[in-house]
Amino acid sequence: MTKTIRSRFDHEVGGTVEGFTILEKVIVVPSDLIERRRGIYDYLVDVPALPMKGTSGRKMVPERGSFTRSTPDQRAGVVRRVPSR
């Protein structure tokens, strides 16, 4: 599977961009050294196939009444009370 990534940085074919391997490079706007302007490049990159998810599409929801609240000792930091105005 492939996808196209647009970048202002010049990479070479076979390198990586955003963690993907570059298969093809297309120059959209060439760089201009006189005006100190970077070019714009489109990269066709190889995207690994995503693993299949489990059979259940639902998220695990805790049963009703099984929720326990954490105490200030279990949480890091200081709990401050702000007086009402």
C-alpha positions in Angstrom: 0.0 0.0 0.0 1.3 3.5 -0.8 0.4 7.1 0.0 1.6 10.5 -1.0 3.3 12.9 1.5 4.0 16.5 0.7 7.0 18.0 2.4 9.2 21.1 2.1 12.3 19.1 2.9 14.4 17.5 0.3 14.9 13.7 0.8 16.3 11.1 -1.5 14.5 8.0 -2.9 15.2 5.1 -0.5 15.3 7.4 2.5 12.6 7.9 5.1 10.0 10.6 5.6 7.6 10.6 8.5 8.8 7.0 9.3 7.9 5.6 5.8 10.3 4.5 3.0 10.3 6.8 -0.1 9.6 5.0 -3.3 9.3 8.0 -5.7 10.0 11.7 -5.5 8.2 14.5 -7.5 9.3 18.2 -7.4 6.1 20.3 -7.1 7.9 23.7 -6.8 11.7 23.8 -7.3 13.8 25.5 -4.6 15.3 28.9 -5.4 18.6 29.6 -3.7 18.7 33.3 -4.7 15.4 34.0 -3.0 16.2 31.6 -0.2 13.0 29.6 -0.8 12.7 25.9 -0.2 11.1 23.7 -2.7 7.9 21.6 -2.3 8.2 17.9 -2.8 5.7 15.0 -3.1 6.9 11.6 -1.9 5.2 8.3 -2.8 5.9 6.2 0.3 5.4 2.6 1.2 2.9 2.1 4.0 2.9 -1.2 5.8 -0.5 -2.9 6.0 -2.3 -2.4 9.3 -2.9 -5.5 11.4 -6.5 -6.8 11.7 -8.4 -5.8 14.7 -10.1 -8.2 17.0 -13.6 -9.7 16.2 -15.3 -7.3 18.6 -15.7 -3.7 17.3 -16.9 -2.4 20.7 -14.7 -0.9 23.3 -14.5 -2.5 26.7 -16.9 -0.6 29.0 -16.7 -1.3 32.8 -19.8 -2.8 34.3 -22.2 -0.5 36.1 -21.2 -0.1 39.7 -17.6 -1.4 39.2 -16.0 2.1 39.0 -13.8 3.1 41.9 -12.6 6.6 42.4 -8.9 7.3 43.0 -7.9 9.1 46.2 -5.5 12.1 46.3 -2.8 9.7 47.6 -3.1 7.6 44.5 -2.8 10.6 42.2 0.4 12.6 41.9 0.4 16.3 42.9 -1.4 18.5 45.4 -5.1 19.1 45.5 -6.0 22.7 46.4 -9.3 24.0 47.3 -10.2 27.5 45.9 -12.6 29.5 48.0 -15.8 30.6 46.3 -16.2 34.3 45.5 
